[in-house]
Amino acid sequence: MAKRARFTSDESVAWLYDRMSELEIGTLDDLASLTGLDKGTLSRYFRQERRPSIDVVGPLSTALQVAPETLLTALGALDRKRR
């Protein structure tokens, strides 16, 4: 069975900053204000040092304008879809 591919922490961070740039969210402080989450906590999620609890997936998905599945994939919590 083939190993499933997940985002690395570097890929997660790159995805976050690309998405923030697309949405004109300038800083993690700005994202923290939009989500009500702590900037340090957001950073730990995207460096894959911590997994988000279910109650933060909604606000973070809303702020980044992506489906929860897309967010969880970007965080390395779900496998990437294979084409």
C-alpha positions in Angstrom: 0.0 0.0 0.0 1.4 3.4 -1.0 2.1 6.0 1.7 -0.4 8.7 1.8 0.8 12.2 1.1 0.2 15.0 3.6 1.3 18.6 3.7 4.6 19.1 5.5 4.9 21.9 8.0 6.7 24.0 5.5 4.0 23.4 2.9 1.3 24.3 5.5 3.0 27.6 6.3 3.4 28.4 2.6 -0.2 27.6 2.0 -1.3 29.9 4.8 0.7 32.9 3.6 -0.4 32.3 0.0 -4.1 32.2 1.1 -3.7 35.2 3.4 -2.1 37.1 0.5 -5.0 36.2 -1.9 -7.4 37.5 0.7 -5.3 40.6 1.5 -4.9 39.5 5.2 -1.6 41.2 6.0 -0.4 39.5 9.2 -1.1 36.7 11.6 -2.3 39.5 13.9 -5.0 40.3 11.3 -6.0 36.7 11.0 -6.1 36.4 14.8 -8.5 39.4 14.9 -10.7 37.8 12.2 -10.9 34.4 14.0 -10.7 35.4 17.6 -7.8 33.0 18.0 -4.4 33.8 19.5 -1.6 34.6 16.9 0.8 32.1 18.6 -1.8 29.4 18.4 -2.4 30.0 14.7 1.3 29.8 14.1 1.5 26.5 16.0 -1.3 25.1 13.9 0.4 25.9 10.6 3.8 24.7 11.8 2.0 21.5 12.7 3.1 21.7 16.3 -0.5 21.6 17.5 -3.8 20.2 16.0 -6.8 22.5 16.0 -9.8 21.5 18.0 -13.1 21.1 16.2 -14.4 24.4 17.5 -11.7 26.5 15.8 -12.0 24.9 12.3 -15.2 26.8 11.5 -13.9 30.3 12.3 -10.6 29.6 10.6 -12.2 28.2 7.5 -14.6 31.2 7.4 -11.7 33.7 7.7 -9.7 31.9 5.0 -12.8 31.4 2.9 -12.1 27.6 2.4 -14.0 24.5 3.2 -13.1 22.7 6.4 -11.7 19.8 4.5 -9.4 22.1 2.6 -8.2 23.7 5.8 -7.6 20.3 7.5 -5.6 19.1 4.4 -3.5 22.3 4.5 -2.8 21.7 8.2 -1.6 18.2 7.4 -4.5 16.6 9.3 -5.9 15.0 6.2 -4.3 13.3 3.2 -4.2 15.3 -0.1 -6.5 14.2 -2.8 -4.8 12.2 -5.4 -5.5 13.0 -9.0 
